[in-house]
C-alpha cells in the first residue's frame, strides 16, 4: 500500500480525541475558562480570545469524563486562528503523572 508523503510527515506522536469540555488555564497570573478542542497523552488544545505567544508556560485544569480532576503544567506549542477574534492553542504537558497518562489513554 502506497503512503502519501504528507500523511507520514503530519503524523502525531500520540493519538488525539475530540474534547469539547470546559477547561480553565492560568497564564501570567490571569485565569480564563475556555472550551477544549482535543486531548491526547502529549497535550490538549483549546479555544480562547486571549493573545498568547509560543513557549508561554501555563497551568491547565480539566476533568476527564468518568475520570479525575487534573491540574497540569504545560507549554504553548501551537497557535491557529479560529476566527477573527479567537485562537486555537495547542499545549504540551510538561510533567505528566502516570495516572493522567493512563486515564487519557483510556479516554482516547
C-alpha positions as CSV (number, residue, x, y, z in Angstrom):
1,X,0.0,0.0,0.0
2,X,1.4,3.4,-1.0
3,X,1.5,6.0,1.6
4,X,1.1,9.7,0.9
5,X,4.2,11.7,1.9
6,X,2.1,14.4,3.6
7,X,0.4,11.7,5.7
8,X,3.7,10.4,7.1
9,X,5.1,13.8,7.9
10,X,2.0,15.0,9.7
11,X,1.5,12.1,12.0
12,X,1.3,12.8,15.7
13,X,3.3,11.1,18.4
14,X,0.1,10.4,20.4
15,X,-3.5,9.9,19.1
16,X,-6.0,12.6,20.0
17,X,-9.7,12.7,20.6
18,X,-12.2,15.5,20.4
19,X,-12.6,17.1,23.9
20,X,-15.4,19.6,23.8
21,X,-15.4,20.2,27.6
22,X,-14.9,23.2,29.7
23,X,-11.4,23.7,30.9
24,X,-9.5,26.5,32.6
25,X,-6.0,27.8,32.4
26,X,-3.8,30.2,34.3
27,X,-1.2,32.2,32.4
28,X,0.9,35.1,33.8
29,X,-1.4,35.4,36.8
30,X,-4.7,35.6,34.8
31,X,-7.2,32.7,34.7
32,X,-9.7,32.0,32.0
33,X,-12.4,29.4,31.4
34,X,-12.5,28.1,27.9
35,X,-13.7,25.3,25.6
36,X,-11.5,22.4,24.9
37,X,-10.9,21.1,21.4
38,X,-8.8,17.9,21.5
39,X,-6.8,15.9,24.0
40,X,-4.1,13.3,23.8
41,X,-1.3,11.9,26.1
42,X,1.0,14.6,24.9
43,X,-1.2,17.6,25.4
44,X,-4.5,19.4,25.0
45,X,-5.9,22.1,22.7
46,X,-8.5,24.8,23.5
47,X,-10.1,27.9,22.1
48,X,-9.5,31.4,23.6
49,X,-9.8,35.0,22.7
50,X,-6.6,35.9,24.6
51,X,-3.5,36.6,22.6
52,X,-0.5,34.4,23.7
53,X,2.9,33.6,22.2
54,X,4.6,30.2,21.6
55,X,6.6,28.7,24.5
56,X,4.4,30.5,27.1
57,X,4.1,28.5,30.3
58,X,0.6,27.9,31.9
59,X,-1.3,25.6,34.1
60,X,-4.3,23.9,32.6
61,X,-7.1,22.4,34.7
62,X,-9.7,19.9,33.5
63,X,-11.9,16.9,34.3
64,X,-11.7,13.7,32.2
65,X,-15.2,12.2,31.6
66,X,-15.7,9.4,34.2
67,X,-12.2,10.3,35.5
68,X,-10.4,12.6,37.8
69,X,-9.6,16.3,38.0
70,X,-6.2,17.3,36.7
71,X,-4.0,20.4,37.1
72,X,-1.0,20.2,34.7
73,X,1.9,22.4,33.9
74,X,2.0,23.0,30.1
75,X,3.9,24.8,27.4
76,X,2.2,26.6,24.5
77,X,3.4,24.9,21.3
78,X,0.9,25.8,18.5
79,X,-1.3,28.8,17.7
80,X,-4.0,28.8,15.0
81,X,-6.6,31.4,14.1
82,X,-10.1,30.0,14.7
83,X,-11.8,33.3,13.7
84,X,-11.1,37.0,13.6
85,X,-11.2,37.2,17.4
86,X,-10.4,33.7,18.7
87,X,-7.5,31.3,18.5
88,X,-7.0,27.6,19.0
89,X,-4.0,26.9,21.2
90,X,-2.2,23.6,21.4
91,X,-0.2,23.0,24.6
92,X,2.1,20.1,25.6
93,X,2.1,18.6,29.0
94,X,5.3,19.3,30.9
95,X,5.1,16.9,33.9
96,X,2.5,14.2,33.3
97,X,1.7,11.8,36.1
98,X,1.3,8.2,35.2
99,X,-2.3,8.3,36.4
100,X,-3.1,11.1,33.9
101,X,-1.4,9.2,31.1
102,X,-3.4,6.1,31.9
103,X,-6.7,8.0,32.1
104,X,-6.1,9.9,28.8
105,X,-5.1,6.7,27.1
106,X,-8.3,5.0,28.3
107,X,-10.4,8.0,27.1
108,X,-8.7,8.3,23.7
